[in-house]
Amino acid sequence: MTGVPPPALTDECLERELEHLHQTRHDTFLHGSEDALAFHTSRMLELEDEYLRRNPDRVIDARRTRHGSRELAGQDA
């Protein structure tokens, strides 16, 4: 594995790394080799897991849940 271990990253660096990986995901998916996609996925999951570990009480936008989205659209949840 390459890169700084996620627990060693500052909060700012972790968020920057996640932002970069999310920005490059689509291009890697469409045009990356199988190895590149596997590495990208692995690194992304490591960083996302670390972010969630550090931020267990993050605010969840109701529109980003199936129930909340249906409720806002006036559909039966």
C-alpha positions in Angstrom: 0.0 0.0 0.0 1.3 3.5 -0.8 0.3 6.8 0.8 0.2 8.0 4.3 -1.8 5.6 6.6 -5.2 7.3 7.2 -4.9 7.5 11.0 -1.7 9.5 10.5 -3.4 12.2 8.4 -4.6 15.4 10.0 -8.3 16.1 9.6 -7.5 18.7 6.9 -5.3 16.3 5.0 -7.8 13.5 5.2 -10.6 15.7 3.8 -8.3 16.9 1.0 -7.3 13.3 0.1 -11.0 12.2 0.1 -12.0 15.2 -2.1 -9.2 14.3 -4.6 -10.1 10.7 -4.7 -13.8 11.5 -5.2 -12.9 13.9 -8.0 -10.8 11.3 -9.8 -13.1 8.3 -9.3 -15.1 8.6 -12.5 -12.0 8.9 -14.7 -10.4 5.9 -12.9 -13.5 3.9 -13.3 -13.8 4.6 -17.0 -10.2 4.6 -18.1 -8.0 3.0 -15.4 -6.5 -0.4 -15.5 -8.0 -3.1 -13.3 -5.1 -2.6 -10.9 -5.6 1.1 -10.8 -9.3 0.7 -10.1 -8.6 -1.8 -7.4 -6.0 0.4 -5.7 -8.3 3.5 -6.0 -11.2 1.6 -4.4 -9.0 0.3 -1.6 -7.5 3.7 -0.8 -10.9 5.4 -1.0 -12.5 2.9 1.4 -9.6 3.3 3.9 -9.9 7.0 3.9 -13.7 6.9 4.1 -13.6 4.5 7.0 -11.2 6.8 8.8 -13.4 9.8 8.2 -16.4 8.0 9.5 -14.4 6.8 12.6 -13.4 10.4 13.4 -16.9 11.8 12.7 -19.5 9.4 14.1 -21.9 12.3 14.8 -21.7 14.0 11.4 -24.9 15.7 10.3 -27.0 13.5 7.9 -29.0 15.5 5.4 -32.5 13.9 5.2 -32.6 14.4 1.5 -29.6 12.0 1.2 -31.7 9.1 2.7 -34.3 7.0 0.8 -36.9 7.8 3.5 -36.2 11.5 3.6 -36.1 11.8 -0.2 -39.5 10.1 -0.5 -41.0 12.1 2.3 -39.8 15.4 0.6 -41.3 14.2 -2.7 -44.7 13.5 -1.0 -44.4 9.7 -1.5 -45.1 7.0 1.0 -42.0 6.1 2.9 
